[in-house]
């Protein structure tokens, strides 16, 4: 109902929201913001990735995705950037 007027909704497709999953990794070898940027650039190329948080201070990488996330793809991306990682959650 909008401003007291009922609006019919038939014929309108409503997209169902997909569950977001966040996976955390411990990355070794990062020392600066350039390291963070290198990892971000590689990981963001993985299909389905919707968010990336990476910190050289803590060594943590958190990757959010719509649906299942391929750990092997994330670990390969981190390695391509020149670092190593293990899944921590």
Kinemage of the C-alpha trace (Angstrom):
@kinemage 1
@onewidth
@group {chain A} dominant
@subgroup {mainchain}
@vectorlist {calphas} color= white
{ca unk a 1} P 0.000 0.000 0.000
{ca unk a 2} L 1.455 3.362 -1.013
{ca unk a 3} L -0.165 6.544 0.360
{ca unk a 4} L -3.323 4.629 1.114
{ca unk a 5} L -3.545 3.177 -2.402
{ca unk a 6} L -3.142 -0.543 -2.880
{ca unk a 7} L -0.872 -1.355 -5.803
{ca unk a 8} L -1.154 -4.798 -7.409
{ca unk a 9} L 2.086 -6.783 -7.521
{ca unk a 10} L 1.135 -9.578 -9.905
{ca unk a 11} L 3.490 -10.048 -12.783
{ca unk a 12} L 6.442 -8.584 -10.894
{ca unk a 13} L 9.401 -10.878 -10.404
{ca unk a 14} L 11.105 -10.587 -7.044
{ca unk a 15} L 14.697 -11.773 -6.979
{ca unk a 16} L 15.472 -13.951 -3.989
{ca unk a 17} L 18.505 -12.808 -2.008
{ca unk a 18} L 21.421 -15.238 -1.944
{ca unk a 19} L 23.140 -15.940 1.330
{ca unk a 20} L 26.453 -14.170 1.746
{ca unk a 21} L 29.337 -16.224 3.037
{ca unk a 22} L 32.551 -14.760 4.474
{ca unk a 23} L 35.698 -16.845 4.759
{ca unk a 24} L 38.818 -15.738 6.614
{ca unk a 25} L 42.439 -16.545 5.813
{ca unk a 26} L 45.755 -15.903 7.553
{ca unk a 27} L 48.255 -14.446 5.076
{ca unk a 28} L 52.018 -14.453 5.634
{ca unk a 29} L 54.453 -12.015 4.108
{ca unk a 30} L 52.345 -8.842 3.983
{ca unk a 31} L 54.090 -5.766 5.371
{ca unk a 32} L 52.389 -2.716 3.839
{ca unk a 33} L 49.431 -1.253 1.973
{ca unk a 34} L 50.998 -2.219 -1.358
{ca unk a 35} L 50.885 -5.851 -0.203
{ca unk a 36} L 47.195 -5.430 0.630
{ca unk a 37} L 46.515 -3.917 -2.796
{ca unk a 38} L 48.303 -6.752 -4.595
{ca unk a 39} L 46.211 -9.369 -2.814
{ca unk a 40} L 42.987 -7.410 -3.328
{ca unk a 41} L 43.648 -7.108 -7.082
{ca unk a 42} L 44.127 -10.869 -7.455
{ca unk a 43} L 41.266 -12.000 -5.204
{ca unk a 44} L 38.707 -9.610 -6.730
{ca unk a 45} L 39.080 -11.473 -10.036
{ca unk a 46} L 37.479 -14.616 -8.560
{ca unk a 47} L 33.908 -15.131 -9.755
{ca unk a 48} L 31.302 -14.508 -7.063
{ca unk a 49} L 33.502 -12.416 -4.767
{ca unk a 50} L 31.497 -9.485 -3.419
{ca unk a 51} L 33.818 -8.084 -0.768
{ca unk a 52} L 37.431 -8.193 0.387
{ca unk a 53} L 38.981 -6.992 3.633
{ca unk a 54} L 42.735 -7.369 3.944
{ca unk a 55} L 45.109 -6.093 6.632
{ca unk a 56} L 48.896 -6.184 6.609
{ca unk a 57} L 48.823 -5.315 10.335
{ca unk a 58} L 46.866 -8.429 11.351
{ca unk a 59} L 47.726 -10.615 8.378
{ca unk a 60} L 44.034 -11.335 7.888
{ca unk a 61} L 42.118 -11.658 4.644
{ca unk a 62} L 38.311 -11.871 4.728
{ca unk a 63} L 36.558 -12.704 1.479
{ca unk a 64} L 32.778 -12.404 1.075
{ca unk a 65} L 30.958 -14.141 -1.724
{ca unk a 66} L 27.461 -14.751 -2.973
{ca unk a 67} L 27.258 -18.487 -2.468
{ca unk a 68} L 30.088 -20.961 -2.016
{ca unk a 69} L 33.656 -19.742 -2.242
{ca unk a 70} L 36.390 -21.868 -3.805
{ca unk a 71} L 39.221 -21.994 -1.240
{ca unk a 72} L 41.688 -23.238 -3.845
{ca unk a 73} L 40.968 -20.205 -6.032
{ca unk a 74} L 41.516 -17.790 -3.130
{ca unk a 75} L 44.751 -19.494 -2.072
{ca unk a 76} L 45.981 -19.495 -5.685
{ca unk a 77} L 45.166 -15.778 -6.020
{ca unk a 78} L 47.104 -14.979 -2.844
{ca unk a 79} L 50.033 -17.029 -4.135
{ca unk a 80} L 49.850 -15.231 -7.503
{ca unk a 81} L 50.206 -11.962 -5.569
{ca unk a 82} L 53.399 -13.335 -3.997
{ca unk a 83} L 52.179 -14.438 -0.557
{ca unk a 84} L 50.949 -17.575 1.154
{ca unk a 85} L 47.757 -18.150 3.105
{ca unk a 86} L 45.817 -20.729 5.064
{ca unk a 87} L 42.114 -20.757 5.810
{ca unk a 88} L 41.432 -19.678 9.378
{ca unk a 89} L 37.635 -20.029 9.510
